[in-house]
Amino acid sequence: MIQAMRGGLGDNFIINTHKNNRMKVALSPGDGLLLEKVCYDKYNKLPQTQEPIHIKFVQGEQEVNDFRNVMLEYIASREIKS
């Protein structure tokens, strides 16, 4: 059975599951927190940053602003209720 698993997922899959593997995860803001702009400039310039994070900007500015307004209304309604 282990051979079948190893064959389908690669020879090192089982071995790698028992190592201290690390993965970078970009976190999104929590409920009620609205960021005006996501910027990783300071993080990218740190000496220990091995893999800089780059954000792809969208060209649909109106679509982004419309979504922002919907989010602001939602956040405001949650704040009023609580």
ABEGO torsion letter per residue (X at the ends): XAAAAAAAAEAAAAAAAABBBBBBBBBBBBBGBBBABBBAAAAAABAABABBBBBBBBABAAAAAAAAAAAAAAAAAAAAAX
